[in-house]
Amino acid sequence: MSLTTAFIAELIRAANETDKLSPYEISRLLDRSIDTIRDMRRQTGIAGSHRSRDVVIDLQVASARARGLSAAEIRDVLLDAADIIRTLKIVLDGKELRRRSTRLMPLYAQRQ
């Protein structure tokens, strides 16, 4: 299991156990999510938006308000973070697969 997959699982597990999380733990998970999303966006070439509808901004607000969030809001924001990271992982895996296949194509063509 990759670190990214393990983190996605951690977010989902936390979303299912919101009553066991302290505000500090919630904020920490959200901050890690923000860092992960930004890093993965850089790797994919997907630019973040500086507009109010960027999910990273929503996660930052939720992190700052962790103490005041309801259990349902905590669950939703953690699942949103997990979903975005999962989607970015799929994009990165696809990019890696295309990169490998284009690197192998000349070798395949030589065998023909």
C-alpha positions as CSV (number, residue, x, y, z in Angstrom):
1,M,0.0,0.0,0.0
2,S,1.4,3.4,-1.0
3,L,1.6,6.3,1.5
4,T,-1.1,8.1,-0.4
5,T,-3.4,5.1,-0.3
6,A,-2.7,4.7,3.4
7,F,-3.5,8.3,4.0
8,I,-6.8,8.0,2.1
9,A,-7.7,5.1,4.3
10,E,-6.7,7.1,7.4
11,L,-9.0,9.9,6.3
12,I,-11.9,7.6,5.7
13,R,-11.4,5.8,9.0
14,A,-11.3,9.1,10.8
15,A,-14.5,10.2,9.0
16,N,-16.2,7.1,10.4
17,E,-15.0,7.8,13.9
18,T,-15.5,11.5,14.3
19,D,-16.5,11.1,18.0
20,K,-13.0,9.8,18.8
21,L,-11.1,12.7,17.3
22,S,-10.0,15.8,19.1
23,P,-10.1,19.2,17.4
24,Y,-6.3,19.1,17.1
25,E,-6.4,15.7,15.3
26,I,-9.1,17.0,12.9
27,S,-7.1,20.1,12.2
28,R,-3.9,18.0,11.7
29,L,-5.6,15.7,9.3
30,L,-7.0,18.6,7.3
31,D,-3.6,20.3,7.2
32,R,-2.0,17.1,5.9
33,S,-4.7,16.9,3.3
34,I,-4.1,20.4,2.1
35,D,-0.3,19.8,1.8
36,T,-0.9,16.5,0.0
37,I,-3.4,18.1,-2.4
38,R,-1.1,20.9,-3.2
39,D,1.8,18.6,-3.8
40,M,-0.2,16.3,-6.0
41,R,-1.6,19.2,-8.0
42,R,2.0,20.4,-8.7
43,Q,2.9,16.9,-9.9
44,T,-0.1,16.7,-12.2
45,G,0.2,20.2,-13.5
46,I,-3.3,21.0,-12.2
47,A,-3.3,24.6,-11.0
48,G,-5.2,25.4,-7.8
49,S,-7.6,28.3,-7.9
50,H,-7.3,31.4,-5.8
51,R,-11.1,31.8,-6.0
52,S,-13.5,31.0,-3.2
53,R,-14.5,27.7,-4.7
54,D,-11.2,26.0,-4.4
55,V,-11.5,23.0,-2.1
56,V,-8.1,23.8,-0.5
57,I,-9.6,27.0,0.8
58,D,-12.6,25.1,2.2
59,L,-10.2,22.7,3.9
60,Q,-8.3,25.6,5.4
61,V,-11.4,27.1,6.8
62,A,-12.6,23.8,8.2
63,S,-9.1,23.2,9.8
64,A,-9.3,26.7,11.5
65,R,-12.8,26.0,12.7
66,A,-12.2,22.4,13.7
67,R,-13.4,23.0,17.3
68,G,-16.7,24.4,16.1
69,L,-17.6,21.8,13.5
70,S,-20.4,19.3,14.0
71,A,-19.7,15.6,13.6
72,A,-21.5,15.6,10.2
73,E,-19.4,18.5,9.0
74,I,-16.2,16.8,10.2
75,R,-17.2,13.6,8.4
76,D,-18.1,15.4,5.2
77,V,-14.9,17.5,5.0
78,L,-12.7,14.4,5.8
79,L,-14.5,12.4,3.0
80,D,-14.1,15.4,0.6
81,A,-10.4,15.5,1.3
82,A,-10.1,11.7,0.8
83,D,-12.0,11.9,-2.5
84,I,-9.9,14.7,-3.9
85,I,-6.7,12.9,-3.0
86,R,-8.0,9.7,-4.5
87,T,-8.9,11.5,-7.7
88,L,-5.5,13.1,-7.9
89,K,-3.8,9.7,-7.3
90,I,-5.8,8.2,-10.2
91,V,-4.6,11.1,-12.5
92,L,-1.0,10.7,-11.3
93,D,-1.1,6.9,-11.8
94,G,-2.5,7.4,-15.3
95,K,0.3,9.9,-16.1
96,E,2.9,7.4,-14.8
97,L,1.4,4.6,-16.9
98,R,1.4,6.8,-20.1
99,R,5.0,7.8,-19.4
100,R,6.1,4.2,-19.0
101,S,4.2,3.0,-22.1
102,T,5.7,5.7,-24.3
103,R,9.2,4.8,-23.0
104,L,8.6,1.2,-23.9
105,M,7.0,1.8,-27.3
106,P,10.4,2.1,-29.1
107,L,11.5,-1.2,-27.6
108,Y,8.3,-2.9,-28.7
109,A,8.6,-1.4,-32.2
110,Q,12.2,-2.8,-32.5
111,R,11.0,-6.3,-31.9
112,Q,8.4,-6.2,-34.7
